[in-house]
C-alpha cells in the first residue's frame, strides 16, 4: 500500500489571499453561482482601490506573498489595470481568472507579467459557448482575447468548464484548447448552487450538472489505497468532537476576501456570520482572532451524524459543510448529488486496479505504476512484462502519469539544484521538481514536469498531452529516455548502484562483467549463455543486503535482448580484457577503487550521492573478489568460469588465486 505523509503544519501565517474583485460579469452563465447584475448599486458596494491597497499592504506585512484574483469578471472594474499592477508588484506570484472577453491588446501587455492566467472556455463553437454565457458574441470576444494574449507573448491556461450544455462537444473543446495554448485544465466538473440562494437560479444550475459517471470520467478520484497529501490537511475533515470547521481552519494558510471587504477562511463560506468586515476592523484582527474563533462556532448536529457523519461512502465523497450550506442552507445537510458521485467513485476505484494500475519488480523494489488513462497491453514494451508482479511488495514505490501540465507559471519552484538539457531540477521543501527543458532558450514551457518526494519513493509525471503515451511501446516506466533517472536515486537510499555492466547467474552465483563500450560484455554473456541465466547485458543493479552483495537484472539491455528480473548473490566482479588466452587475474583493492567509479551509472550527481557511490565501491572492493577476465572468442573461457562458480571453498575468502 502506498502511503503519502501529510506535511507538518507550518506556523499559521496568511501566505495566500483569494480576492474576488467583483461579482458583476458581462456574461450571465447558466451554471454561475456568484453572478450579480452590473449596476450602480453593486459597483458602489465594492471595495475602492484605496481600500484594496490597504488590505494588500496589511496582509503582506503579515506574510502574504501570493494573490489569486477572480470574480465575477475582474476586468469589469474600470480600475482593473491599476489594481492588477499594484497587487502583482506586491507579490511573489499571482493567479488570475477571467472569461477573456475584455482582454484588449493593452491589457494583454500588462498580463505579460509572470504569473498564472486562466481564461474560461464554455464551448467549442459560438453557438454552444454563447448559449452557456447568454451573451451573444462572447465566443468571438473570447477568441479575440486569446489572440491578444498570443500577440503580446503573454502565456495563459485555457480553463474548460464542463456542464450539460457543452458536454456533447467536450472532446472538441479539448482540441480547441490545445490549439490555443500549450496548457489547459478542466474546471470543477460538478457545480455549486447559488450564493444568493435563488430558487430559479439553483434550478438552472442543477439542470447543468453532469451525470456522476461523467464527473468521474473528467475528474478521476484519488488512487485507491492511497492517502493523498493535502494542500489543506484539515479541509473538509470533521473531527470526532463534531466541530465542522476546526480542522480546516487550523490547517489553512490562506484566506478569502470578497468584493465587499468580507474576510473568511474559504471562498465558499457565504454565511454572513462567518465573515469579518474589513471595513470595520483590521486584517490582523480578522486573521488572528476572528477566523480562529470560528473553529468552535459551527458544531455538527443530529442531521450530520445521522447522514454524512456516519455514511459508508464518506471517504470517497467530496462533501464539505460549506456545500451543505450552499445546497440547503444547513452546514450538516447532505448533498444528494455528491452522494451519487461518491457511489460512482467507489465503483471507479474497484475498476482502477484492473485498468489503471500495474506493479513491476526490479532491484528488490516494487514500482506501482498508475495512469489517469487506462493502461493497455501495448502501453509498455513487451520486455517490461517480464518484470510485472501481482501486487505490492516489502519495499514499494509509487509513480503516476497525468496528461496535462500543472500550472507552474509564476510559482516558486524552490532552489534550482541542476540545469543541463534536458533537465532542470528544483528542490522545494521535501519535494524535487523535474522540468524537461528544451535546447531552445525561448521555449520556456517544459515538455514534461515530474514531482518526486525527496526520497523518490512517490512521483507524479505530468505530460503535455497523451500522444506519446497512447502510441504505446514505451521503453521506460517513467516515459523518460531511461528509468535510471528514477532508479539511481532510489538505490542510493537502499545501499545500491546501477553498474554499466552485464550480469549472469551461473550455478546460483551472480557474476558481474564490466568493461567499456565495445569491450565485449555482450559477446561474453552470449558465449556463456548455455552455462546459466543472463540478467542483462548492459545495466545491472548491485545492492548490499544484510547477507552480502546481490545483483539484479534490469530491462535496460544492449545488443543482447535477453533480460531477467532474477537476482543472485554476487560471487565476483570480472573486468573484461580481450586476450589470446583465457584466465582470471586477481585485482588489488587500490586498482579496484580506481577502476569501478567509471562504470557506475550516474544520476544527477549531488555531493551526497557521490559520497554514497564511493562508499559502495569501497565495500565492494573489501567484500567481493575482483578479477581481470582475459579471454578470446573461442569459448574456452567457459571452463574458467565453471571453476570460478564451484562451491566457494574452492577459492576461499582470502586473496584470490590466478586461474587459467
C-alpha positions as CSV (number, residue, x, y, z in Angstrom):
1,X,0.0,0.0,0.0
2,X,1.4,3.4,-1.0
3,X,1.3,6.0,1.8
4,X,1.9,9.7,1.5
5,X,2.7,11.6,4.6
6,X,0.8,14.8,5.1
7,X,3.4,17.5,5.7
8,X,3.9,19.0,9.1
9,X,1.9,22.2,9.7
10,X,3.9,25.4,9.3
11,X,3.3,28.4,11.5
12,X,-0.2,30.0,11.0
13,X,0.8,32.7,8.5
14,X,-1.5,34.1,5.8
15,X,0.5,33.0,2.8
16,X,-2.1,33.2,0.0
17,X,-5.0,35.6,-0.5
18,X,-8.0,34.8,-2.7
19,X,-9.5,38.1,-3.8
20,X,-12.8,38.5,-5.7
21,X,-12.7,42.0,-7.2
22,X,-16.4,41.9,-8.2
23,X,-19.3,39.5,-8.7
24,X,-20.5,41.6,-11.7
25,X,-20.0,39.9,-15.1
26,X,-20.7,40.8,-18.7
27,X,-21.6,37.1,-19.2
28,X,-24.6,35.6,-17.3
29,X,-23.6,31.9,-17.4
30,X,-26.2,29.3,-16.8
31,X,-24.0,27.5,-14.2
32,X,-22.7,30.6,-12.3
33,X,-23.3,30.6,-8.5
34,X,-22.0,34.2,-7.9
35,X,-23.3,36.4,-10.6
36,X,-24.7,39.8,-9.8
37,X,-26.0,42.4,-12.3
38,X,-23.8,45.2,-13.4
39,X,-25.5,48.3,-12.0
40,X,-24.7,51.4,-9.9
41,X,-25.6,49.8,-6.6
42,X,-23.4,46.7,-7.0
43,X,-20.5,48.9,-8.2
44,X,-20.9,51.3,-5.2
45,X,-20.8,48.5,-2.6
46,X,-17.4,47.2,-3.9
47,X,-14.1,47.9,-2.2
48,X,-12.4,51.0,-3.6
49,X,-8.9,50.9,-5.0
50,X,-7.5,52.5,-1.8
51,X,-9.3,50.0,0.4
52,X,-7.9,47.2,-1.7
53,X,-4.4,48.6,-1.4
54,X,-4.7,48.8,2.4
55,X,-5.8,45.2,2.6
56,X,-3.0,44.0,0.3
57,X,-0.4,46.0,2.3
58,X,-1.6,44.8,5.7
59,X,-1.8,41.1,4.5
60,X,1.7,41.5,3.0
61,X,3.1,42.8,6.3
62,X,1.9,39.5,7.9
63,X,3.4,37.2,5.3
64,X,1.1,37.1,2.3
65,X,3.1,36.9,-0.9
66,X,0.6,35.4,-3.4
67,X,-2.8,36.6,-4.6
68,X,-5.4,34.7,-6.6
69,X,-7.6,37.3,-8.4
70,X,-11.0,36.4,-9.6
71,X,-14.7,37.4,-9.8
72,X,-17.3,37.7,-11.5
73,X,-15.3,39.2,-14.3
74,X,-12.5,41.2,-12.6
75,X,-11.8,43.3,-15.8
76,X,-15.3,44.9,-15.5
77,X,-13.7,47.1,-12.9
78,X,-12.5,50.3,-14.7
79,X,-9.6,50.4,-12.3
80,X,-8.5,46.8,-13.0
81,X,-5.2,47.8,-14.6
82,X,-4.2,49.8,-11.5
83,X,-5.4,47.1,-9.1
84,X,-3.6,44.4,-11.0
85,X,-0.4,46.4,-11.2
86,X,-0.4,47.2,-7.5
87,X,-1.2,43.6,-6.3
88,X,1.3,41.9,-8.6
89,X,4.0,44.4,-7.6
90,X,3.5,43.4,-4.0
91,X,3.5,39.7,-4.6
92,X,6.0,36.9,-5.4
93,X,3.4,35.3,-7.7
94,X,-0.3,35.6,-8.7
95,X,-3.1,33.8,-10.4
96,X,-5.9,35.4,-12.4
97,X,-9.3,34.0,-13.6
98,X,-11.1,35.7,-16.4
99,X,-13.6,35.0,-19.2
100,X,-11.2,36.7,-21.6
101,X,-13.8,38.8,-23.4
102,X,-12.3,42.1,-22.1
103,X,-8.6,41.4,-22.8
104,X,-7.6,44.2,-25.1
105,X,-4.1,44.5,-26.6
106,X,-3.2,47.0,-23.8
107,X,-4.3,44.6,-21.0
108,X,-2.6,41.7,-22.7
109,X,0.7,43.7,-22.5
110,X,0.0,44.1,-18.7
111,X,-0.6,40.4,-18.4
112,X,2.8,39.5,-19.7
113,X,3.9,39.9,-16.1
114,X,4.9,36.4,-14.9
115,X,2.1,34.6,-13.3
116,X,-0.8,32.2,-14.0
117,X,-3.6,33.5,-16.2
118,X,-6.7,31.2,-16.7
119,X,-9.2,32.0,-19.4
120,X,-12.5,30.2,-19.4
121,X,-13.9,28.4,-22.4
122,X,-17.6,27.3,-22.4
123,X,-17.9,25.6,-25.8
124,X,-16.1,24.6,-28.9
125,X,-18.4,26.7,-31.1
126,X,-20.0,30.2,-30.8
127,X,-23.4,28.6,-30.7
128,X,-22.7,26.5,-27.6
129,X,-20.4,29.0,-25.9
130,X,-22.9,31.9,-26.2
131,X,-25.8,29.6,-25.1
132,X,-23.9,29.0,-21.9
133,X,-22.9,32.6,-21.3
134,X,-26.3,34.1,-22.5
135,X,-24.1,36.8,-24.1
136,X,-24.2,36.8,-27.9
137,X,-20.8,37.4,-29.3
138,X,-19.0,36.2,-26.2
139,X,-17.3,33.4,-28.0
140,X,-15.8,35.8,-30.6
141,X,-14.8,38.2,-27.9
142,X,-13.0,35.4,-26.0
143,X,-11.2,34.3,-29.2
144,X,-10.0,37.9,-29.6
145,X,-8.8,37.9,-26.0
146,X,-6.8,34.7,-26.8
147,X,-5.4,36.3,-29.9
148,X,-4.4,39.5,-28.0
149,X,-2.6,37.4,-25.4
150,X,-0.7,35.5,-28.1
151,X,0.1,38.7,-29.8
152,X,1.6,40.1,-26.7
153,X,3.5,37.0,-25.9
154,X,1.6,36.5,-22.6
155,X,1.2,32.9,-21.6
156,X,-2.1,31.6,-20.4
157,X,-4.1,28.5,-19.5
158,X,-7.4,27.6,-21.1
159,X,-9.8,26.5,-18.5
160,X,-12.6,24.2,-19.7
161,X,-15.9,24.4,-17.8
162,X,-17.9,21.2,-18.4
163,X,-21.7,21.0,-18.0
164,X,-24.7,19.5,-19.6
165,X,-25.0,22.3,-22.2
166,X,-21.5,21.7,-23.6
167,X,-20.6,18.1,-22.7
168,X,-21.6,16.7,-26.0
169,X,-18.7,18.6,-27.6
170,X,-16.2,18.3,-24.7
171,X,-13.7,16.5,-26.9
172,X,-13.9,19.3,-29.4
173,X,-13.3,21.8,-26.5
174,X,-10.2,19.9,-25.5
175,X,-8.9,20.0,-29.1
176,X,-9.7,23.8,-29.3
177,X,-8.0,24.4,-26.0
178,X,-4.9,22.5,-27.2
179,X,-4.7,24.6,-30.3
180,X,-5.0,27.9,-28.3
181,X,-2.4,27.2,-25.6
182,X,0.3,24.7,-24.6
183,X,-1.6,24.3,-21.3
184,X,-5.2,23.7,-20.5
185,X,-7.1,22.5,-17.4
186,X,-10.6,21.3,-16.6
187,X,-12.5,23.3,-14.0
188,X,-14.6,21.7,-11.3
189,X,-16.9,19.1,-13.1
190,X,-19.7,19.5,-10.5
191,X,-21.5,22.8,-9.9
192,X,-22.3,24.6,-6.7
193,X,-25.7,26.2,-6.0
194,X,-26.0,29.9,-5.9
195,X,-24.7,32.0,-3.1
196,X,-27.8,34.2,-3.2
197,X,-30.0,31.1,-2.7
198,X,-32.2,32.0,-5.7
199,X,-34.6,29.1,-6.4
200,X,-34.8,29.9,-10.1
201,X,-31.0,30.1,-10.5
202,X,-30.5,26.9,-8.5
203,X,-32.9,25.0,-10.6
204,X,-30.9,26.0,-13.7
205,X,-27.6,25.1,-12.1
206,X,-29.0,21.7,-11.1
207,X,-30.0,21.2,-14.7
208,X,-26.5,21.8,-15.9
209,X,-24.9,19.3,-13.5
210,X,-23.3,16.3,-15.3
211,X,-24.2,12.7,-14.6
212,X,-22.0,11.4,-11.8
213,X,-20.4,8.9,-14.2
214,X,-19.3,11.8,-16.5
215,X,-17.9,13.6,-13.4
216,X,-15.7,10.6,-12.8
217,X,-14.7,10.4,-16.5
218,X,-13.4,14.0,-16.3
219,X,-12.0,14.2,-12.8
220,X,-10.6,10.8,-11.6
221,X,-10.5,10.4,-7.8
222,X,-7.5,9.8,-5.6
223,X,-5.8,6.4,-6.1
224,X,-7.5,3.6,-4.2
225,X,-5.5,2.5,-1.1
226,X,-3.5,5.7,-1.0
227,X,-3.5,8.6,1.5
228,X,-3.0,11.7,-0.6
229,X,-1.2,14.7,0.8
230,X,-3.5,17.7,1.0
231,X,-2.7,21.3,0.5
232,X,-5.0,22.0,3.4
233,X,-4.6,18.9,5.7
234,X,-7.9,19.5,7.6
235,X,-10.1,20.8,4.7
236,X,-13.5,19.1,4.8
237,X,-12.4,16.8,7.6
238,X,-14.7,16.8,10.7
239,X,-13.1,15.7,13.9
240,X,-14.7,13.4,16.5
241,X,-15.6,16.4,18.6
242,X,-18.1,17.5,15.9
243,X,-16.5,20.9,15.2
244,X,-17.2,21.2,11.5
245,X,-14.6,23.7,10.5
246,X,-11.9,23.3,13.2
247,X,-9.6,21.1,11.2
248,X,-9.9,23.3,8.1
249,X,-9.2,26.5,10.0
250,X,-6.2,25.0,11.8
251,X,-4.7,23.7,8.6
252,X,-5.3,26.7,6.3
253,X,-2.6,29.2,5.4
254,X,-4.8,31.1,3.0
255,X,-7.9,33.4,3.2
256,X,-10.6,34.9,1.1
257,X,-11.8,38.5,0.7
258,X,-15.0,39.2,-1.3
259,X,-15.7,42.3,-3.3
260,X,-17.3,44.0,-0.3
261,X,-14.4,43.5,2.1
262,X,-15.8,40.5,3.9
263,X,-13.0,38.1,5.1
264,X,-13.2,34.4,5.8
265,X,-11.2,31.2,5.6
266,X,-12.8,29.9,2.5
267,X,-14.3,31.4,-0.7
268,X,-17.3,29.0,-0.4
269,X,-18.3,30.4,3.1
270,X,-21.4,32.6,2.4
271,X,-23.0,32.6,5.9
272,X,-22.6,36.3,6.9
273,X,-22.0,35.3,10.5
274,X,-18.8,33.5,9.4
275,X,-17.3,36.6,7.6
276,X,-15.4,39.5,9.1
277,X,-16.0,43.1,7.8
278,X,-12.5,44.5,7.0
279,X,-14.1,48.0,6.6
280,X,-14.9,47.9,10.3
281,X,-11.7,46.2,11.6
282,X,-8.1,45.3,10.7
283,X,-6.8,42.4,8.6
284,X,-4.7,41.4,11.6
285,X,-7.7,41.2,13.9
286,X,-9.7,39.2,11.3
287,X,-6.9,36.7,10.7
288,X,-5.5,36.3,14.2
289,X,-8.8,36.5,16.3
290,X,-11.9,36.2,14.2
291,X,-11.1,33.3,11.9
292,X,-9.6,31.1,14.7
293,X,-12.8,31.8,16.8
294,X,-14.9,30.2,14.0
295,X,-13.4,26.8,14.8
296,X,-15.8,26.4,17.8
297,X,-18.8,28.2,16.2
298,X,-20.3,25.6,13.9
299,X,-20.8,22.2,15.6
300,X,-22.3,19.1,14.0
301,X,-25.9,18.4,14.7
302,X,-28.1,15.2,14.5
303,X,-28.6,15.8,10.8
304,X,-24.9,15.5,10.2
305,X,-24.3,12.5,12.5
306,X,-27.2,10.5,11.1
307,X,-26.3,11.5,7.5
308,X,-22.8,12.3,6.2
309,X,-21.1,11.7,9.5
310,X,-22.0,8.0,9.5
311,X,-22.1,7.4,5.8
312,X,-20.2,4.4,4.4
313,X,-19.2,6.5,1.3
314,X,-17.8,9.4,3.4
315,X,-14.1,8.6,2.5
316,X,-15.0,8.8,-1.2
317,X,-17.2,11.9,-1.0
318,X,-16.3,15.5,-1.8
319,X,-18.9,16.7,0.7
320,X,-18.0,19.7,2.8
321,X,-20.1,21.6,5.3
322,X,-19.9,24.7,3.0
323,X,-21.5,22.7,0.2
324,X,-24.3,21.6,2.5
325,X,-25.0,25.2,3.3
326,X,-25.0,26.3,-0.4
327,X,-27.3,23.4,-1.2
328,X,-29.8,23.5,1.7
329,X,-28.8,26.4,4.0
330,X,-27.6,24.0,6.6
331,X,-24.0,23.0,7.3
332,X,-24.8,19.5,8.3
333,X,-27.0,18.7,5.3
334,X,-26.0,16.1,2.8
335,X,-25.8,17.0,-0.9
336,X,-27.6,14.3,-2.7
337,X,-25.8,14.9,-6.0
338,X,-22.5,14.3,-4.2
339,X,-23.9,11.0,-2.8
340,X,-24.3,9.8,-6.4
341,X,-20.7,10.9,-7.3
342,X,-19.4,9.1,-4.2
343,X,-21.2,5.8,-5.3
344,X,-19.6,6.1,-8.7
345,X,-16.3,6.8,-7.1
346,X,-16.4,3.5,-5.2
347,X,-17.1,1.7,-8.5
348,X,-14.4,3.6,-10.2
349,X,-11.8,2.6,-7.6
350,X,-12.8,-1.0,-8.0
351,X,-12.0,-0.9,-11.7
352,X,-8.9,1.1,-11.2
353,X,-6.7,-1.8,-10.1
354,X,-7.5,-3.6,-13.4
355,X,-7.3,-0.8,-15.9
356,X,-5.1,1.9,-14.4
357,X,-2.6,0.2,-12.1
358,X,0.3,-2.2,-12.6
359,X,3.2,-3.4,-10.5
360,X,6.7,-4.1,-11.6
361,X,9.5,-5.6,-9.5
362,X,13.2,-4.5,-10.1
363,X,16.2,-4.5,-7.8
364,X,14.3,-5.7,-4.8
365,X,11.7,-2.9,-5.1
366,X,8.1,-2.9,-6.3
367,X,7.1,0.0,-8.5
368,X,3.4,0.7,-8.7
369,X,2.6,2.5,-12.0
370,X,-0.7,4.3,-12.3
371,X,-2.1,6.3,-15.1
372,X,-5.1,8.7,-15.4
373,X,-5.6,7.0,-18.8
374,X,-6.2,3.2,-19.0
375,X,-3.1,1.1,-19.3
376,X,-3.2,-1.1,-22.4
377,X,-1.5,-4.3,-23.3
378,X,0.9,-2.4,-25.6
379,X,1.4,0.7,-23.4
380,X,4.9,-0.5,-22.3
381,X,7.3,-2.5,-24.4
382,X,6.8,-6.3,-24.0
383,X,10.2,-6.7,-22.4
384,X,8.8,-5.0,-19.3
385,X,6.2,-7.7,-18.9
386,X,8.9,-10.0,-17.5
387,X,9.1,-7.7,-14.5
388,X,5.4,-7.5,-13.8
389,X,4.3,-8.8,-10.4
390,X,0.9,-9.3,-8.8
391,X,0.9,-6.6,-6.2
392,X,2.8,-4.6,-3.6
393,X,6.0,-6.0,-2.1
394,X,8.0,-5.2,1.0
395,X,9.5,-2.0,-0.5
396,X,7.1,0.0,-2.6
397,X,7.5,3.0,-4.9
398,X,4.6,4.9,-6.5
399,X,4.5,6.5,-9.9
400,X,1.5,8.1,-11.6
401,X,1.1,9.6,-15.1
402,X,-1.1,12.6,-15.8
403,X,-1.8,14.1,-19.2
404,X,-1.8,17.9,-18.8
405,X,0.9,20.1,-17.4
406,X,0.4,21.7,-14.0
407,X,0.2,25.4,-13.7
408,X,3.7,26.5,-12.7
409,X,3.7,29.9,-14.2
410,X,4.8,32.5,-11.6
411,X,5.1,29.9,-8.9
412,X,8.0,29.5,-6.6
413,X,9.6,26.2,-7.6
414,X,12.3,26.4,-4.9
415,X,16.0,26.3,-5.3
416,X,17.4,25.2,-8.6
417,X,19.9,22.4,-8.0
418,X,20.6,21.3,-11.5
419,X,20.3,22.6,-15.1
420,X,21.6,20.7,-18.1
421,X,19.4,19.9,-21.1
422,X,17.1,18.1,-21.0
423,X,16.6,18.6,-17.2
424,X,16.2,21.5,-14.8
425,X,15.7,20.3,-11.2
426,X,14.4,22.3,-8.3
427,X,14.2,21.4,-4.6
428,X,11.3,22.8,-2.6
429,X,10.7,21.5,0.9
430,X,10.6,17.8,0.8
431,X,9.9,17.6,-3.0
432,X,12.0,17.6,-6.1
433,X,10.6,19.1,-9.3
434,X,12.0,18.0,-12.6
435,X,11.3,20.1,-15.7
436,X,12.1,18.5,-19.1
437,X,13.5,21.6,-20.9
438,X,14.3,22.5,-24.5
439,X,17.6,23.4,-26.1
440,X,15.7,26.4,-27.4
441,X,16.0,29.0,-24.6
442,X,13.0,30.9,-25.9
443,X,10.8,27.8,-25.3
444,X,10.0,28.2,-21.6
445,X,7.2,25.6,-21.5
446,X,8.5,22.2,-20.3
447,X,7.7,19.1,-22.3
448,X,7.2,17.2,-19.0
449,X,7.0,18.0,-15.4
450,X,7.8,15.4,-12.7
451,X,7.3,15.9,-9.0
452,X,9.0,13.4,-6.7
453,X,9.2,13.1,-2.9
454,X,12.7,13.8,-1.7
455,X,13.4,10.0,-1.5
456,X,11.9,9.4,-4.9
457,X,9.5,6.9,-3.4
458,X,6.5,8.7,-4.8
459,X,6.3,10.6,-8.1
460,X,3.9,12.2,-10.4
461,X,4.7,12.7,-14.1
462,X,2.8,15.3,-16.0
463,X,2.8,15.1,-19.8
464,X,1.9,17.9,-22.1
465,X,-0.6,15.6,-23.8
466,X,-1.3,11.9,-24.2
467,X,0.1,11.4,-27.7
468,X,3.4,9.6,-26.8
469,X,1.7,7.6,-24.0
470,X,-1.1,6.4,-26.2
471,X,1.3,5.4,-29.1
472,X,2.5,2.6,-26.8
473,X,5.6,0.5,-26.8
474,X,7.2,2.7,-24.2
475,X,10.7,1.6,-23.1
476,X,10.6,3.1,-19.6
477,X,8.0,3.2,-16.8
478,X,8.7,6.8,-16.3
479,X,8.4,7.5,-20.0
480,X,11.8,9.3,-19.7
481,X,14.6,8.3,-22.0
482,X,15.6,5.9,-19.3
483,X,14.3,4.8,-15.9
484,X,17.8,5.3,-14.4
485,X,16.7,8.8,-13.5
486,X,14.3,7.3,-11.0
487,X,16.2,4.1,-10.1
488,X,19.6,5.6,-9.3
489,X,18.4,7.9,-6.5
490,X,16.1,5.2,-5.2
491,X,19.0,2.8,-4.9
492,X,21.2,5.4,-3.2
493,X,18.8,5.1,-0.2
494,X,18.9,1.3,-0.4
495,X,22.6,0.7,-0.4
496,X,22.6,0.1,-4.2
497,X,24.0,1.3,-7.5
498,X,23.4,0.7,-11.2
499,X,26.5,-0.5,-13.0
500,X,27.3,-0.3,-16.7
501,X,27.8,-4.0,-16.9
502,X,26.5,-7.4,-17.9
503,X,25.2,-9.9,-15.3
504,X,24.6,-13.6,-15.2
505,X,23.5,-16.2,-12.7
506,X,25.6,-19.4,-13.1
507,X,25.3,-22.3,-10.7
508,X,23.4,-20.0,-8.2
509,X,26.2,-17.4,-8.3
510,X,26.0,-13.8,-9.6
511,X,28.8,-12.7,-11.9
512,X,29.2,-9.1,-12.9
513,X,31.1,-8.5,-16.2
514,X,32.4,-4.9,-16.5
515,X,34.1,-3.2,-19.4
516,X,33.9,-0.1,-21.5
517,X,31.6,0.1,-24.5
518,X,32.9,-2.4,-27.1
519,X,35.0,-4.4,-24.6
520,X,32.9,-7.5,-25.1
521,X,30.3,-7.7,-22.3
522,X,27.5,-8.7,-24.7
523,X,29.8,-11.1,-26.6
524,X,30.9,-12.7,-23.3
525,X,27.4,-13.4,-21.9
526,X,26.4,-14.7,-25.3
527,X,29.3,-17.2,-25.2
528,X,28.2,-18.2,-21.7
529,X,24.5,-18.3,-22.3
530,X,24.3,-22.1,-22.1
531,X,26.1,-22.0,-18.7
532,X,23.4,-20.1,-16.9
533,X,20.9,-17.2,-17.0
534,X,21.6,-13.8,-18.5
535,X,20.2,-11.0,-16.3
536,X,21.1,-8.2,-18.7
537,X,24.0,-7.3,-20.9
538,X,24.2,-3.5,-20.2
539,X,22.8,-2.4,-16.9
540,X,22.8,-4.3,-13.6
541,X,21.7,-3.3,-10.2
542,X,24.1,-4.1,-7.3
543,X,22.8,-3.9,-3.7
544,X,24.3,-4.6,-0.3
545,X,21.9,-6.7,1.6
546,X,22.3,-8.0,5.2
547,X,23.9,-11.2,3.9
548,X,26.2,-9.6,1.4
549,X,26.0,-8.1,-2.1
550,X,23.4,-9.2,-4.7
551,X,23.0,-8.4,-8.4
552,X,19.6,-7.8,-10.1
553,X,18.6,-7.8,-13.7
554,X,17.1,-4.8,-15.4
555,X,15.2,-4.1,-18.7
556,X,17.9,-1.7,-20.0
557,X,19.7,-4.1,-22.3
558,X,22.3,-3.6,-25.0
559,X,22.7,-5.7,-28.1
560,X,21.5,-8.9,-26.4
561,X,17.7,-8.7,-26.0
562,X,17.7,-11.2,-23.1
563,X,16.7,-9.9,-19.7
564,X,15.5,-11.3,-16.4
565,X,14.1,-9.9,-13.2
566,X,16.0,-12.5,-11.2
567,X,18.9,-11.9,-8.7
568,X,21.7,-13.8,-7.1
569,X,24.5,-13.3,-4.5
570,X,27.4,-11.5,-6.1
571,X,30.3,-14.0,-6.4
572,X,32.8,-12.0,-8.4
573,X,33.4,-8.9,-10.5
574,X,35.1,-9.5,-13.8
575,X,36.9,-6.8,-15.7
576,X,36.9,-7.9,-19.3
577,X,40.0,-7.8,-21.4
578,X,40.4,-9.3,-24.9
579,X,43.4,-11.6,-25.0
580,X,45.0,-14.6,-26.7
581,X,44.4,-16.6,-23.5
582,X,41.6,-17.4,-21.1
583,X,42.3,-16.8,-17.4
584,X,41.4,-14.8,-14.3
585,X,44.0,-12.4,-12.8
586,X,43.2,-11.0,-9.3
587,X,42.9,-7.2,-9.0
588,X,44.2,-5.4,-5.9
589,X,41.9,-3.2,-3.8
590,X,43.6,0.1,-4.9
591,X,43.1,-0.7,-8.5
592,X,39.5,-1.8,-7.9
593,X,38.7,1.6,-6.2
594,X,40.2,3.4,-9.2
595,X,38.6,1.3,-11.8
596,X,35.0,0.9,-10.7
597,X,33.7,4.5,-10.5
598,X,33.8,4.9,-14.3
599,X,31.3,2.1,-14.6
600,X,28.8,3.5,-12.1
601,X,25.6,4.8,-13.9
602,X,25.4,8.4,-12.6
603,X,22.3,10.2,-11.6
604,X,22.1,14.0,-11.2
605,X,25.2,13.9,-9.1
606,X,24.8,15.6,-5.8
607,X,27.6,15.6,-3.3
608,X,25.7,13.1,-1.0
609,X,25.1,10.8,-4.0
610,X,28.8,10.7,-4.8
611,X,29.6,10.0,-1.1
612,X,27.2,7.1,-1.3
613,X,28.7,5.8,-4.6
614,X,32.3,5.9,-3.3
615,X,31.3,4.2,0.0
616,X,29.6,1.4,-2.0
617,X,32.7,1.0,-4.2
618,X,34.9,0.7,-1.1
619,X,32.6,-2.0,0.3
620,X,32.7,-3.9,-3.0
621,X,36.5,-3.8,-3.0
622,X,36.6,-5.2,0.5
623,X,34.0,-7.9,0.2
624,X,33.8,-9.1,-3.4
625,X,36.7,-10.8,-5.3
626,X,37.6,-8.8,-8.5
627,X,39.5,-10.3,-11.4
628,X,40.6,-9.3,-14.8
629,X,38.9,-11.7,-17.1
630,X,41.2,-12.3,-20.1
631,X,39.5,-14.1,-22.8
632,X,39.4,-14.8,-26.5
633,X,36.4,-15.6,-28.7
634,X,36.9,-19.3,-28.8
635,X,34.5,-20.1,-26.0
636,X,37.3,-21.6,-23.9
637,X,36.5,-19.1,-21.2
638,X,33.6,-21.4,-20.1
639,X,36.0,-23.7,-18.2
640,X,37.5,-20.7,-16.4
641,X,34.0,-19.6,-15.3
642,X,32.9,-23.1,-14.3
643,X,35.8,-23.3,-12.0
644,X,35.1,-19.9,-10.5
645,X,31.5,-20.8,-9.6
646,X,32.3,-24.1,-7.9
647,X,31.4,-24.1,-4.2
648,X,33.0,-21.0,-2.6
649,X,35.5,-23.2,-0.6
650,X,37.4,-23.9,-3.9
651,X,38.6,-20.3,-4.0
652,X,38.3,-19.2,-0.4
653,X,37.6,-15.8,1.1
654,X,41.2,-14.7,1.3
655,X,43.4,-13.5,-1.5
656,X,42.1,-14.7,-4.9
657,X,44.4,-17.0,-6.9
658,X,45.1,-16.7,-10.6
659,X,43.1,-19.2,-12.6
660,X,43.9,-20.5,-16.1
